[in-house]
Amino acid sequence: MSDTINVTGFDHIYITVSDLARSKAFYDTVMSGVLGFRSNSFELGGDPHVQYYNRHFGYVLRPARVSRAHEPYSPGLHHLCLRVDSVDDVVAVSQALRAAGVDATEAHLHPGYAPDYWATFFTDPDGVRLEVTNYRAERRERHDQWDRLKG
């Protein structure tokens, strides 16, 4: 059966936040201001939600029900990496984030990850680690040659 089902991507990701207004201000800058996502707000189960979305997926903020700091090395989410098309795009994102006041690293090559791995890293107000990387040769080959590759 797995040969007939093709997962094409993530539909949405939910992030719980300790302060919705503070996180909305941060993500308005990152997702809408720099990365070009659109946004809307809605209520679900009595809780306000803020959704950032592009053509491919949604990134939704919802209020946390437990007050505890995010720990990337405990079970659960370690980090979320968004992909842009090119190294130039990674550099542009890093510069735009920094210009907008987001404490993002300067984009640079990380050859320990892959020979063409460029990235910028930053953290949201609750400590969720975020990354933006380029569409690397390995990923392009995986996409373009899927039926020929063995796995």
C-alpha positions, 0 to 999 in steps of 0.5 A, spaced: 500 500 500 505 504 501 507 505 493 500 508 492 500 513 498 504 519 496 505 524 502 506 531 499 508 535 505 506 538 512 499 541 512 500 544 518 504 545 525 501 547 531 505 551 536 503 552 543 505 559 546 505 562 553 503 569 551 499 569 544 500 577 543 508 577 544 508 571 540 504 574 534 508 580 534 514 576 533 511 571 528 508 577 524 515 580 523 518 573 521 512 569 518 509 575 514 514 581 514 520 577 512 517 570 509 511 572 506 506 568 509 499 570 510 495 570 516 488 570 520 485 569 526 480 564 529 477 561 535 477 553 536 475 550 543 474 557 546 481 558 545 484 564 540 489 561 534 493 565 529 495 562 523 500 563 518 500 560 511 503 560 505 501 555 499 504 549 502 502 549 509 500 553 515 503 554 522 499 556 527 499 559 534 495 557 540 495 558 547 499 553 552 495 550 557 501 549 562 506 554 563 513 551 562 519 553 558 520 549 552 526 545 552 529 543 545 533 537 548 527 534 552 522 529 548 518 533 543 520 538 538 527 540 537 527 545 532 523 547 525 527 548 519 524 552 513 527 551 506 528 557 501 530 556 494 537 558 494 543 560 498 542 568 496 535 567 499 538 564 506 542 570 506 536 575 504 532 572 510 538 572 515 539 580 513 531 581 513 530 578 520 536 582 523 534 588 520 527 587 523 530 586 530 530 578 530 536 575 533 538 571 527 545 568 526 548 571 520 547 566 514 553 562 513 555 555 510 555 549 515 559 544 511 559 539 517 551 538 515 552 538 508 557 541 503 552 546 500 548 547 507 547 554 508 542 556 514 540 562 519 538 560 526 534 564 531 529 562 537 522 564 538 519 568 544 518 561 548 525 558 546 522 554 540 528 554 535 527 555 528 532 555 522 532 557 514 536 553 510 537 552 502 534 547 497 540 543 497 543 538 492 541 532 496 534 534 497 533 536 489 536 529 487 531 526 492 525 530 489 527 529 482 530 522 482 525 519 487 523 513 483 530 511 481 533 512 488 533 506 493 532 507 500 
